[in-house]
Amino acid sequence: MKRFHLFEWEDQTWFPDVLRRNMTDYLRFMITRLGIYDPVVPHLKEMLEKTGQRQILDLCSGAGGGLETLQPKISAEIGFNVPVTLTDKFPNLEAWQQIQTESKNAIQFEPQSVDATNVPANLTGVRTLFSSFHHFKPEEAQAILQDAVNKKQAIGIFEGSGKQYHELLLAGLVFPPLMLGITPFIRPFKLSRLFFTYLIPAIPVFTLWDGVVSVLRMYSPEMLSEMTKKLEGPPYVWKTGYARHKSGAKVIYLIGYPEVN
């Protein structure tokens, strides 16, 4: 499937924050309940072991769903607690505070805005991006990878899709009734979520649109591999492909870390 960089509501700076946060809360709920990213645990372990890092710096975290369930799993797999710091250009502090409490501070956050193309030097650790790399145009995506290389940091890109046409059909048929059913169970509870789901169905409409466009925007493993060939800096190990979920669904991944002599 080709890549089409179409319009996503969530990307617009003028888009109402109340809708953006509720949409990311929904994404977090789905990711954590379905365990979409469970298959990437071995890749996270590899980056931690190869670099000697003992923490993860998550970029473009949204509501924080990617690592909420993975943090204890990767910690158990590698044999020590791996703290996580959530960051985003538009910090979702309410959702992150809940995650920090529920994780007993294993997952914390940076309250200031963080640009993934120019991460502050004081924020270190294995970098991850879950369900977010497709938001960036090719030159911006390239800049994210180049910034990691410039600062000699490992980076992992993970997209919860195999970029296949049947996923678009699935989104159109399943997402609308699913959102109507699960909305009351999403935490933290918000009256605005009920209002913009049942009275004015803005959240389901915008989420469905962005979900379909997200699949069209995703970079395939071949596209990601081509990006790595354009990077300048010290030698890196790059691996890309598909990680398969137990349900049969695929997760696109790219991992990279400094080559060990």
C-alpha contacts under 8 A as a table, 3 or more apart, distances in Angstrom:
res1	aa1	res2	aa2	distance
1	M	163	K	6.90
1	M	164	Q	6.85
1	M	165	Y	7.64
1	M	216	L	7.81
2	K	216	L	7.40
3	R	216	L	5.58
3	R	217	R	5.24
3	R	218	M	6.42
3	R	219	Y	6.64
4	F	216	L	5.43
4	F	217	R	5.16
5	H	137	K	7.14
5	H	213	V	7.93
5	H	216	L	7.23
5	H	217	R	5.12
6	L	213	V	6.34
6	L	216	L	7.76
6	L	217	R	6.95
7	F	213	V	7.34
8	E	11	D	5.64
8	E	12	Q	7.33
8	E	209	W	7.43
8	E	210	D	5.29
8	E	213	V	6.74
8	E	214	S	7.84
9	W	12	Q	5.71
9	W	15	F	6.62
9	W	206	F	6.75
9	W	210	D	6.63
10	E	15	F	6.54
10	E	20	R	5.78
10	E	210	D	7.38
11	D	15	F	7.67
11	D	135	H	7.24
12	Q	15	F	5.28
15	F	19	L	7.59
15	F	20	R	7.12
16	P	19	L	5.54
16	P	20	R	6.42
17	D	20	R	4.91
17	D	21	R	5.99
18	V	21	R	5.49
18	V	22	N	6.32
18	V	192	S	7.47
19	L	22	N	5.18
19	L	23	M	6.08
19	L	196	F	7.87
19	L	202	A	7.77
19	L	203	I	6.42
20	R	23	M	5.16
20	R	24	T	6.29
21	R	24	T	5.16
21	R	25	D	6.07
21	R	62	G	7.86
21	R	63	A	7.28
21	R	92	N	6.72
22	N	25	D	4.93
22	N	26	Y	6.29
22	N	193	R	6.21
22	N	203	I	7.25
23	M	26	Y	5.17
23	M	27	L	6.42
23	M	203	I	6.34
23	M	207	T	6.22
24	T	27	L	4.94
24	T	28	R	6.10
24	T	62	G	5.75
24	T	63	A	5.26
25	D	28	R	5.08
25	D	29	F	6.22
25	D	63	A	5.48
25	D	95	A	7.42
25	D	186	I	7.34
25	D	187	R	7.77
26	Y	29	F	5.10
26	Y	30	M	6.35
26	Y	183	T	7.75
26	Y	186	I	7.03
27	L	30	M	5.25
27	L	31	I	6.14
27	L	63	A	7.72
27	L	65	G	7.11
28	R	31	I	5.20
28	R	32	T	6.13
28	R	63	A	5.86
28	R	64	G	6.31
28	R	65	G	3.93
28	R	66	G	7.09
29	F	32	T	5.45
29	F	33	R	6.06
29	F	65	G	6.87
29	F	186	I	6.49
30	M	33	R	5.32
30	M	34	L	5.96
31	I	34	L	5.50
31	I	35	G	5.77
31	I	36	I	5.48
31	I	37	Y	7.38
31	I	65	G	5.90
31	I	66	G	6.58
32	T	35	G	5.21
32	T	36	I	7.20
32	T	65	G	5.92
32	T	66	G	7.21
32	T	68	E	6.85
32	T	69	T	6.02
35	G	38	D	5.50
35	G	69	T	7.38
36	I	39	P	7.63
36	I	160	G	6.40
36	I	245	H	6.72
36	I	251	V	7.83
37	Y	40	V	5.75
37	Y	41	V	7.72
37	Y	66	G	6.87
37	Y	70	L	7.53
37	Y	158	F	7.98
37	Y	160	G	6.82
37	Y	245	H	7.56
37	Y	251	V	7.20
38	D	41	V	5.96
38	D	70	L	6.73
38	D	245	H	7.01
39	P	42	P	7.18
39	P	243	A	5.72
39	P	244	R	6.15
39	P	245	H	5.66
39	P	251	V	7.78
40	V	43	H	5.24
40	V	44	L	6.42
40	V	158	F	7.94
40	V	243	A	6.50
40	V	253	Y	7.92
41	V	44	L	5.14
41	V	45	K	6.15
41	V	70	L	7.15
41	V	73	K	7.35
41	V	74	I	5.87
42	P	45	K	4.99
42	P	46	E	6.14
43	H	46	E	5.03
43	H	47	M	6.38
43	H	255	I	7.20
44	L	47	M	5.28
44	L	48	L	6.29
44	L	74	I	7.26
44	L	156	G	7.55
45	K	48	L	5.19
45	K	49	E	6.07
45	K	74	I	6.64
45	K	77	E	7.48
45	K	78	I	6.37
46	E	49	E	5.21
46	E	50	K	5.93
47	M	50	K	5.26
47	M	51	T	6.08
47	M	53	Q	7.99
47	M	126	V	7.00
47	M	154	A	6.49
47	M	155	I	7.91
47	M	255	I	7.58
47	M	256	G	7.54
47	M	257	Y	6.53
48	L	51	T	5.47
48	L	52	G	5.69
48	L	53	Q	5.11
48	L	54	R	6.41
48	L	55	Q	7.79
48	L	126	V	6.77
49	E	52	G	5.27
49	E	53	Q	7.04
50	K	257	Y	7.51
50	K	260	V	7.60
51	T	154	A	7.27
51	T	257	Y	7.01
51	T	258	P	7.33
53	Q	125	G	6.08
53	Q	126	V	6.65
54	R	82	V	5.76
54	R	83	P	7.48
54	R	125	G	7.12
55	Q	82	V	5.08
55	Q	83	P	5.07
55	Q	84	V	5.97
55	Q	124	T	7.97
55	Q	125	G	5.10
55	Q	126	V	6.41
56	I	82	V	7.01
56	I	83	P	6.38
56	I	84	V	4.78
56	I	85	T	6.43
56	I	124	T	7.84
56	I	125	G	4.85
56	I	126	V	4.67
56	I	127	R	5.99
56	I	128	T	7.18
57	L	84	V	5.92
57	L	85	T	5.04
57	L	86	L	6.44
57	L	87	T	7.58
57	L	123	L	7.24
57	L	124	T	6.48
57	L	125	G	5.19
57	L	126	V	5.70
57	L	127	R	4.78
57	L	128	T	6.34
58	D	61	S	6.04
58	D	84	V	7.02
58	D	85	T	5.99
58	D	86	L	4.97
58	D	87	T	5.98
58	D	127	R	5.63
58	D	128	T	4.76
58	D	129	L	6.03
59	L	86	L	6.56
59	L	87	T	5.13
59	L	88	D	5.83
59	L	114	V	7.78
59	L	116	A	6.11
59	L	127	R	6.81
59	L	128	T	5.98
59	L	129	L	5.35
60	C	86	L	7.96
60	C	87	T	6.01
60	C	88	D	4.34
60	C	89	K	6.66
60	C	116	A	6.98
60	C	129	L	6.26
60	C	130	F	7.63
60	C	132	S	6.29
61	S	64	G	4.92
61	S	65	G	7.58
61	S	66	G	7.60
61	S	86	L	5.79
61	S	87	T	5.65
61	S	88	D	5.47
61	S	129	L	7.13
61	S	130	F	7.11
61	S	132	S	7.86
62	G	65	G	7.66
62	G	88	D	6.51
62	G	90	F	7.68
62	G	91	P	7.18
62	G	92	N	6.46
63	A	92	N	5.93
63	A	95	A	5.70
63	A	96	W	6.63
64	G	67	L	6.54
64	G	68	E	6.47
64	G	86	L	6.81
64	G	95	A	7.46
64	G	96	W	6.63
64	G	99	I	7.69
65	G	68	E	5.33
65	G	69	T	7.63
66	G	69	T	7.31
66	G	70	L	7.18
66	G	130	F	5.58
66	G	131	S	7.71
67	L	70	L	4.71
67	L	71	Q	5.55
67	L	84	V	7.85
68	E	71	Q	6.03
68	E	99	I	7.15
68	E	103	S	7.88
68	E	107	I	7.63
69	T	72	P	6.50
69	T	73	K	7.05
70	L	73	K	5.03
70	L	74	I	5.95
71	Q	74	I	5.44
71	Q	75	S	6.11
71	Q	82	V	6.75
71	Q	83	P	7.47
71	Q	84	V	7.28
71	Q	106	A	7.78
71	Q	107	I	7.75
72	P	75	S	5.02
72	P	76	A	6.08
72	P	81	N	7.64
72	P	82	V	7.95
73	K	76	A	5.17
73	K	77	E	6.12
74	I	77	E	4.92
74	I	78	I	6.03
74	I	82	V	7.31
75	S	78	I	5.38
75	S	79	G	5.83
75	S	80	F	5.33
75	S	81	N	4.81
75	S	82	V	5.35
76	A	79	G	5.27
76	A	80	F	6.76
76	A	81	N	7.53
81	N	106	A	7.81
82	V	106	A	7.46
83	P	106	A	5.04
83	P	107	I	5.86
83	P	108	Q	7.70
84	V	106	A	6.45
84	V	107	I	4.67
84	V	108	Q	6.12
84	V	109	F	7.81
85	T	107	I	5.93
85	T	108	Q	4.87
85	T	109	F	4.70
85	T	110	E	6.65
86	L	96	W	7.62
86	L	107	I	7.34
86	L	108	Q	6.25
86	L	109	F	4.38
86	L	110	E	6.17
87	T	91	P	6.60
87	T	109	F	6.08
87	T	110	E	5.43
87	T	111	P	7.39
87	T	112	Q	7.86
87	T	113	S	7.20
87	T	114	V	6.08
88	D	91	P	5.02
88	D	92	N	7.80
88	D	113	S	5.85
88	D	114	V	5.33
88	D	115	D	7.09
88	D	116	A	7.82
89	K	113	S	4.52
89	K	114	V	4.87
89	K	115	D	5.59
89	K	116	A	7.77
90	F	113	S	6.07
91	P	111	P	6.39
91	P	112	Q	7.07
91	P	113	S	6.26
92	N	95	A	5.73
92	N	96	W	6.24
93	L	96	W	5.00
93	L	97	Q	5.91
93	L	111	P	6.88
94	E	97	Q	5.33
94	E	98	Q	6.57
94	E	188	P	7.95
95	A	98	Q	5.30
95	A	99	I	6.41
95	A	188	P	6.91
96	W	99	I	4.96
96	W	100	Q	6.06
96	W	108	Q	7.38
96	W	109	F	6.74
97	Q	100	Q	5.07
97	Q	101	T	6.24
97	Q	108	Q	7.86
98	Q	101	T	5.15
98	Q	102	E	6.11
98	Q	188	P	7.41
99	I	102	E	5.07
99	I	103	S	5.89
99	I	107	I	6.79
99	I	108	Q	7.84
100	Q	103	S	5.22
100	Q	104	K	6.04
100	Q	105	N	4.90
100	Q	106	A	6.82
100	Q	107	I	5.16
100	Q	108	Q	5.33
100	Q	109	F	7.82
101	T	104	K	5.13
101	T	105	N	6.17
102	E	105	N	7.72
103	S	106	A	5.32
103	S	107	I	5.99
104	K	107	I	7.54
105	N	108	Q	5.82
110	E	113	S	7.75
114	V	118	N	7.88
114	V	119	V	6.42
114	V	120	P	7.65
115	D	118	N	5.46
115	D	119	V	5.86
116	A	119	V	5.54
116	A	144	I	5.83
117	T	140	E	6.98
117	T	141	A	7.93
117	T	143	A	5.40
117	T	144	I	4.35
117	T	145	L	7.85
117	T	147	D	6.01
118	N	144	I	7.38
118	N	147	D	6.15
119	V	123	L	6.99
119	V	147	D	7.38
120	P	123	L	5.67
121	A	124	T	6.89
121	A	151	K	7.68
124	T	127	R	7.90
124	T	153	Q	7.59
125	G	153	Q	6.99
125	G	154	A	7.60
126	V	153	Q	6.33
126	V	154	A	5.00
126	V	155	I	5.84
126	V	156	G	7.70
127	R	148	A	7.85
127	R	153	Q	7.02
127	R	154	A	5.96
127	R	155	I	4.44
127	R	156	G	6.13
128	T	155	I	5.65
128	T	156	G	4.69
128	T	157	I	5.95
128	T	158	F	7.61
129	L	132	S	6.00
129	L	133	F	6.45
129	L	156	G	6.39
129	L	157	I	5.05
129	L	158	F	6.08
130	F	133	F	7.28
130	F	157	I	6.44
130	F	158	F	4.92
130	F	159	E	5.92
130	F	160	G	7.70
131	S	134	H	7.35
131	S	158	F	6.29
131	S	159	E	4.68
131	S	160	G	6.13
132	S	135	H	5.66
132	S	136	F	7.93
132	S	159	E	7.23
133	F	136	F	5.90
133	F	141	A	6.82
133	F	157	I	6.82
133	F	158	F	7.77
133	F	159	E	7.45
133	F	218	M	7.53
134	H	137	K	7.55
134	H	214	S	6.54
134	H	217	R	5.43
134	H	218	M	4.68
134	H	219	Y	6.49
135	H	214	S	7.49
135	H	217	R	7.26
136	F	139	E	7.85
136	F	140	E	5.52
136	F	141	A	5.36
137	K	140	E	5.29
137	K	141	A	5.99
138	P	141	A	5.01
138	P	142	Q	5.97
139	E	142	Q	5.08
139	E	143	A	6.21
140	E	143	A	4.93
140	E	144	I	6.38
141	A	144	I	5.19
141	A	145	L	6.63
142	Q	145	L	5.29
142	Q	146	Q	6.10
142	Q	227	M	6.35
142	Q	231	L	7.81
143	A	146	Q	4.89
143	A	147	D	5.96
144	I	147	D	5.25
144	I	148	A	6.56
145	L	148	A	5.25
145	L	149	V	6.42
145	L	155	I	7.52
145	L	228	T	7.76
145	L	231	L	7.62
146	Q	149	V	5.01
146	Q	150	N	5.99
146	Q	231	L	6.00
146	Q	232	E	7.22
147	D	150	N	5.00
147	D	151	K	6.24
148	A	151	K	5.29
148	A	152	K	5.88
148	A	153	Q	4.99
148	A	154	A	6.67
148	A	155	I	6.61
149	V	152	K	4.76
149	V	153	Q	6.13
149	V	154	A	7.76
149	V	231	L	7.78
149	V	232	E	7.68
149	V	233	G	6.31
149	V	234	P	7.26
149	V	236	Y	7.98
149	V	258	P	7.86
150	N	153	Q	7.88
150	N	233	G	6.51
152	K	234	P	7.86
152	K	257	Y	7.68
152	K	258	P	6.44
153	Q	257	Y	6.56
153	Q	258	P	7.26
154	A	255	I	7.52
154	A	256	G	5.54
154	A	257	Y	4.15
154	A	258	P	6.76
155	I	255	I	5.74
155	I	256	G	5.39
155	I	257	Y	6.53
156	G	253	Y	7.12
156	G	254	L	5.64
156	G	255	I	4.29
156	G	256	G	6.48
157	I	252	I	7.93
157	I	253	Y	5.41
157	I	254	L	4.98
157	I	255	I	6.30
158	F	251	V	6.73
158	F	252	I	5.74
158	F	253	Y	4.59
158	F	254	L	6.72
159	E	162	G	7.95
159	E	218	M	7.64
159	E	251	V	5.62
159	E	252	I	5.10
159	E	253	Y	6.50
160	G	250	K	6.99
160	G	251	V	4.73
160	G	252	I	6.63
161	S	164	Q	7.68
161	S	167	E	7.84
161	S	215	V	7.09
161	S	249	A	7.11
161	S	250	K	5.53
161	S	251	V	4.96
161	S	252	I	6.27
162	G	242	Y	7.19
162	G	249	A	7.09
162	G	250	K	4.71
162	G	251	V	5.61
162	G	252	I	5.91
163	K	167	E	7.30
163	K	215	V	5.51
163	K	216	L	7.14
163	K	218	M	6.71
163	K	220	S	7.12
164	Q	167	E	5.63
164	Q	168	L	7.45
164	Q	215	V	7.74
165	Y	168	L	5.46
165	Y	169	L	7.01
166	H	169	L	5.14
166	H	170	L	6.17
167	E	170	L	4.91
167	E	171	A	6.07
167	E	215	V	7.85
168	L	171	A	5.13
168	L	172	G	6.41
168	L	212	V	5.74
168	L	215	V	7.35
169	L	172	G	5.25
169	L	173	L	6.31
170	L	173	L	5.28
170	L	174	V	5.73
170	L	175	F	7.66
171	A	174	V	5.47
171	A	175	F	5.24
171	A	208	L	7.06
171	A	211	G	7.19
171	A	212	V	6.80
172	G	175	F	6.09
172	G	176	P	7.12
172	G	208	L	7.03
172	G	212	V	7.91
173	L	176	P	6.94
173	L	177	P	7.96
174	V	177	P	6.13
174	V	178	L	6.03
175	F	178	L	5.06
175	F	179	M	5.95
175	F	204	P	7.95
175	F	208	L	6.75
176	P	179	M	5.39
176	P	180	L	6.50
176	P	204	P	6.22
176	P	208	L	7.28
177	P	180	L	5.16
177	P	181	G	6.30
178	L	181	G	5.14
178	L	182	I	6.23
179	M	182	I	5.39
179	M	183	T	5.80
179	M	204	P	6.61
180	L	183	T	5.85
180	L	197	T	7.17
180	L	198	Y	7.57
180	L	204	P	7.94
181	G	184	P	7.43
182	I	185	F	5.49
182	I	186	I	6.76
183	T	186	I	5.54
183	T	193	R	7.42
183	T	194	L	7.19
183	T	197	T	7.76
184	P	189	F	7.49
184	P	194	L	7.32
185	F	189	F	7.66
186	I	189	F	6.27
187	R	190	K	7.77
189	F	193	R	7.84
190	K	193	R	5.32
190	K	194	L	6.97
191	L	194	L	5.22
191	L	195	F	6.23
192	S	195	F	4.98
192	S	196	F	6.03
193	R	196	F	5.35
193	R	197	T	5.98
193	R	203	I	7.72
194	L	197	T	5.15
194	L	198	Y	5.84
194	L	199	L	7.45
195	F	198	Y	5.73
195	F	199	L	5.17
195	F	200	I	6.23
195	F	201	P	7.85
196	F	199	L	6.03
196	F	200	I	4.74
196	F	201	P	5.16
196	F	202	A	5.36
196	F	203	I	5.79
197	T	200	I	5.90
197	T	201	P	4.26
197	T	202	A	6.24
197	T	203	I	5.57
197	T	204	P	6.30
198	Y	201	P	5.55
201	P	204	P	5.74
201	P	205	V	6.38
202	A	205	V	5.27
202	A	206	F	5.98
203	I	206	F	5.35
203	I	207	T	5.79
204	P	207	T	5.14
204	P	208	L	5.94
205	V	208	L	5.31
205	V	209	W	6.29
206	F	209	W	5.14
206	F	210	D	6.08
207	T	210	D	5.12
207	T	211	G	5.84
208	L	211	G	5.03
208	L	212	V	6.30
209	W	212	V	5.43
209	W	213	V	6.21
210	D	213	V	5.03
210	D	214	S	5.81
211	G	214	S	5.08
211	G	215	V	6.71
212	V	215	V	5.52
212	V	216	L	6.69
213	V	216	L	5.02
213	V	217	R	6.04
214	S	217	R	5.00
214	S	218	M	6.18
215	V	218	M	5.37
219	Y	222	E	7.84
219	Y	223	M	5.61
219	Y	224	L	6.21
220	S	223	M	5.14
220	S	224	L	6.27
220	S	252	I	7.12
221	P	224	L	5.01
221	P	225	S	6.05
221	P	240	T	5.60
221	P	241	G	5.23
221	P	242	Y	7.59
221	P	252	I	6.68
221	P	253	Y	7.13
221	P	254	L	7.26
222	E	225	S	5.09
222	E	226	E	6.35
223	M	226	E	5.16
223	M	227	M	6.46
224	L	227	M	5.11
224	L	228	T	6.58
224	L	240	T	7.27
224	L	254	L	6.93
225	S	228	T	5.31
225	S	229	K	6.76
225	S	238	W	7.90
225	S	239	K	7.93
225	S	240	T	6.74
226	E	229	K	5.32
226	E	230	K	7.07
227	M	230	K	5.51
227	M	231	L	7.03
228	T	231	L	5.43
228	T	238	W	7.32
234	P	258	P	7.11
234	P	259	E	7.96
235	P	258	P	6.14
235	P	259	E	5.51
236	Y	256	G	6.39
236	Y	257	Y	5.47
236	Y	258	P	4.37
236	Y	259	E	4.70
237	V	256	G	5.36
237	V	257	Y	5.50
237	V	258	P	6.20
237	V	259	E	5.49
238	W	254	L	7.12
238	W	255	I	5.74
238	W	256	G	4.41
238	W	257	Y	6.96
239	K	254	L	5.67
239	K	255	I	5.37
239	K	256	G	6.50
240	T	252	I	7.62
240	T	253	Y	5.45
240	T	254	L	4.25
240	T	255	I	6.43
241	G	252	I	5.95
241	G	253	Y	5.66
241	G	254	L	6.84
242	Y	250	K	5.91
242	Y	251	V	5.38
242	Y	252	I	4.71
242	Y	253	Y	6.05
243	A	250	K	5.69
243	A	251	V	4.99
243	A	252	I	6.44
243	A	253	Y	6.99
244	R	248	G	6.05
244	R	249	A	5.86
244	R	250	K	4.57
244	R	251	V	6.18
245	H	248	G	5.29
245	H	249	A	5.17
245	H	250	K	5.97
245	H	251	V	7.34
246	K	249	A	7.27
